[in-house]
Amino acid sequence: MSVILVYVEANDGTVTAASLETLSGARQLADAAGGSVEALILAADPAPLSKQVVGADRILEVAHPALAAYLPEAHQAVLVETVKARKPDLLLLANSYVGLDLAASTAIATDRPVVSYCMAVALAGDVLTTTNQVYGGKIEAVAETRLPAVAAVNPGTFKSDATAKPGVETLRLEAPAALGSLASSFVEALKEESGDVDITQQERLVSVGRGIGEADNIALAQALAEALGAVVSASRPVVDAGWMPKSRQVGKSGHKVKPKLYVAVGISGAPEHLEGMRDAGFIVAINQDAKAPIFDVAHIGTTCDLFDLLPALTERLNTRNA
Ligand SMILES: Cc1cc2nc3c(=O)[nH]c(=O)nc-3n(C[C@H](O)[C@H](O)[C@H](O)COP(=O)(O)OP(=O)(O)OC[C@H]3O[C@@H](n4cnc5c(N)ncnc54)[C@H](O)[C@@H]3O)c2cc1C
């Protein structure tokens, strides 16, 4: 095994956390297998992004106005050309919406196998062994894939702990001619309504699930949140019911959060929910069902009825805070 190519994803001029983790993972795999890491940066001006990259031996930059935002046709064209030209043994991407998009299309265009939703990755010789989430995480499957291959790695699989290496080489690659005759063009990024708070930036969250019963009961969670200096977030059914805005949804199709404290109130802990919060520093589960999977990730938990516990807890905290 010699070269791992990492597609570096960026948002508003910042390399994403998931991409930094993927770079660290690539570094670990390359060090273990005696290989090297190349980071591919596609942007109108790649230089500021290159400065944020750690863990690579070589940075490959492609600069073109069509690469300013994530325009799938443009990024696919460059990634496919780069894979064909540099023939990496493994193309590694973060398993984000962008990563999934590019992993599948690049695998097809370069005639490589693809594994996605990887939650563990190991390399031995020319075999990539991955543990993959199947059916939204309800099942885990182990796959052995022969290199060269493409893999999309779940956020959280690797820690972003690579350290900057001296003597990293930066190569500016020529933009493919295809970028001059694209069928699509980038118009506008429609930002999700941000709501009043950004739950991804909060240190403390009180998250309500379907167990809260009805919209009016969210006031109980709100009171607890205020006593804790926290913000209220929610599972998907609560958002689907219109009781909380989408901006507060935690999980696979919502936000990935990493607060210091996460209080899960009446949340069962479905894989799609856990995906968004399992990295929280301290997880408290309040759920009447002792077998609910939320207890598998909780640091402490109780099977109390939330309608008894929330007011009592809030009162106790308010007394202490007074
Ligand atoms: C493609 C896809 C994407 C998805 N994305 C997301 C996502 O982003 N986020 C997300 O959350 N879900 C997501 N889901 C849905 C997910 O599969 C679950 O259906 C959802 O997380 C369940 O929400 P819940 O835990 O609030 O409800 P439930 O599973 O119904 O759990 C309610 C819990 O409340 C407990 N409870 C009830 N009454 C009380 C009480 N009085 N006191 C204490 N406990 C009580 C019950 O024991 C139960 O465990 C997604 C699903 C799919 C297929």
The ligand as an SDF file (V2000), in Angstrom:
LIG
                    3D

 53 58  0  0  0  0  0  0  0  0999 V2000
  -33.2060    8.3090    7.2820 C   0  0  0  0  0  0  0  0  0  0  0  0
  -33.6330    8.6020    8.6990 C   0  0  0  0  0  0  0  0  0  0  0  0
  -33.1140    9.7180    9.3110 C   0  0  0  0  0  0  0  0  0  0  0  0
  -33.4700    9.9880   10.6360 C   0  0  0  0  0  0  0  0  0  0  0  0
  -32.9290   11.0810   11.2270 N   0  0  0  0  0  0  0  0  0  0  0  0
  -33.1850   11.3010   12.5310 C   0  0  0  0  0  0  0  0  0  0  0  0
  -32.5810   12.3910   13.2350 C   0  0  0  0  0  0  0  0  0  0  0  0
  -31.8360   13.2000   12.6480 O   0  0  0  0  0  0  0  0  0  0  0  0
  -32.8470   12.5380   14.5350 N   0  0  0  0  0  0  0  0  0  0  0  0
  -33.6790   11.6950   15.2300 C   0  0  0  0  0  0  0  0  0  0  0  0
  -33.8760   11.9000   16.4450 O   0  0  0  0  0  0  0  0  0  0  0  0
  -34.2920   10.6810   14.5810 N   0  0  0  0  0  0  0  0  0  0  0  0
  -34.0740   10.4740   13.2610 C   0  0  0  0  0  0  0  0  0  0  0  0
  -34.7160    9.4600   12.6270 N   0  0  0  0  0  0  0  0  0  0  0  0
  -35.8140    8.7630   13.3400 C   0  0  0  0  0  0  0  0  0  0  0  0
  -35.3390    7.6670   14.2830 C   0  0  0  0  0  0  0  0  0  0  0  0
  -35.2740    6.4420   13.5780 O   0  0  0  0  0  0  0  0  0  0  0  0
  -36.3240    7.4810   15.4590 C   0  0  0  0  0  0  0  0  0  0  0  0
  -37.6020    7.2160   14.9410 O   0  0  0  0  0  0  0  0  0  0  0  0
  -36.3930    8.7010   16.3700 C   0  0  0  0  0  0  0  0  0  0  0  0
  -35.0970    9.0960   16.7790 O   0  0  0  0  0  0  0  0  0  0  0  0
  -37.2030    8.3480   17.6150 C   0  0  0  0  0  0  0  0  0  0  0  0
  -37.4030    9.5210   18.3420 O   0  0  0  0  0  0  0  0  0  0  0  0
  -37.7070    9.4750   19.9030 P   0  0  0  0  0  0  0  0  0  0  0  0
  -36.6210    8.7590   20.6120 O   0  0  0  0  0  0  0  0  0  0  0  0
  -38.0220   10.8660   20.3220 O   0  0  0  0  0  0  0  0  0  0  0  0
  -39.0830    8.6630   19.9540 O   0  0  0  0  0  0  0  0  0  0  0  0
  -39.3870    7.1870   20.4130 P   0  0  0  0  0  0  0  0  0  0  0  0
  -38.4960    6.2130   19.7590 O   0  0  0  0  0  0  0  0  0  0  0  0
  -40.8500    7.0130   20.2570 O   0  0  0  0  0  0  0  0  0  0  0  0
  -39.0160    7.1790   21.9680 O   0  0  0  0  0  0  0  0  0  0  0  0
  -39.7350    7.8430   22.9530 C   0  0  0  0  0  0  0  0  0  0  0  0
  -39.1640    7.3820   24.2810 C   0  0  0  0  0  0  0  0  0  0  0  0
  -39.7790    8.0970   25.3390 O   0  0  0  0  0  0  0  0  0  0  0  0
  -39.8960    7.2340   26.4560 C   0  0  0  0  0  0  0  0  0  0  0  0
  -40.9700    7.7580   27.2990 N   0  0  0  0  0  0  0  0  0  0  0  0
  -42.2940    7.8380   26.9990 C   0  0  0  0  0  0  0  0  0  0  0  0
  -42.9630    8.4230   28.0050 N   0  0  0  0  0  0  0  0  0  0  0  0
  -42.0490    8.7020   28.9790 C   0  0  0  0  0  0  0  0  0  0  0  0
  -42.1430    9.2910   30.2700 C   0  0  0  0  0  0  0  0  0  0  0  0
  -43.3220    9.7320   30.7600 N   0  0  0  0  0  0  0  0  0  0  0  0
  -41.0230    9.4100   30.9920 N   0  0  0  0  0  0  0  0  0  0  0  0
  -39.8160    8.9640   30.5340 C   0  0  0  0  0  0  0  0  0  0  0  0
  -39.6850    8.3810   29.3120 N   0  0  0  0  0  0  0  0  0  0  0  0
  -40.7830    8.2740   28.5360 C   0  0  0  0  0  0  0  0  0  0  0  0
  -40.2140    5.8830   25.8630 C   0  0  0  0  0  0  0  0  0  0  0  0
  -39.8250    4.8350   26.7460 O   0  0  0  0  0  0  0  0  0  0  0  0
  -39.4270    5.8920   24.5570 C   0  0  0  0  0  0  0  0  0  0  0  0
  -38.1640    5.2160   24.6960 O   0  0  0  0  0  0  0  0  0  0  0  0
  -34.3840    9.1580   11.3250 C   0  0  0  0  0  0  0  0  0  0  0  0
  -34.9010    8.0430   10.6780 C   0  0  0  0  0  0  0  0  0  0  0  0
  -34.5370    7.7640    9.3850 C   0  0  0  0  0  0  0  0  0  0  0  0
  -35.0910    6.5430    8.7170 C   0  0  0  0  0  0  0  0  0  0  0  0
  1  2  1  0
  2  3  1  0
  2 52  2  0
  3  4  2  0
  4  5  1  0
  4 50  1  0
  5  6  2  0
  6  7  1  0
  6 13  1  0
  7  8  2  0
  7  9  1  0
  9 10  1  0
 10 11  2  0
 10 12  1  0
 12 13  2  0
 13 14  1  0
 14 15  1  0
 14 50  1  0
 15 16  1  0
 16 17  1  0
 16 18  1  0
 18 19  1  0
 18 20  1  0
 20 21  1  0
 20 22  1  0
 22 23  1  0
 23 24  1  0
 24 25  2  0
 24 26  1  0
 24 27  1  0
 27 28  1  0
 28 29  2  0
 28 30  1  0
 28 31  1  0
 31 32  1  0
 32 33  1  0
 33 34  1  0
 33 48  1  0
 34 35  1  0
 35 36  1  0
 35 46  1  0
 36 37  1  0
 36 45  1  0
 37 38  2  0
 38 39  1  0
 39 40  1  0
 39 45  2  0
 40 41  1  0
 40 42  2  0
 42 43  1  0
 43 44  2  0
 44 45  1  0
 46 47  1  0
 46 48  1  0
 48 49  1  0
 50 51  2  0
 51 52  1  0
 52 53  1  0
M  END
$$$$
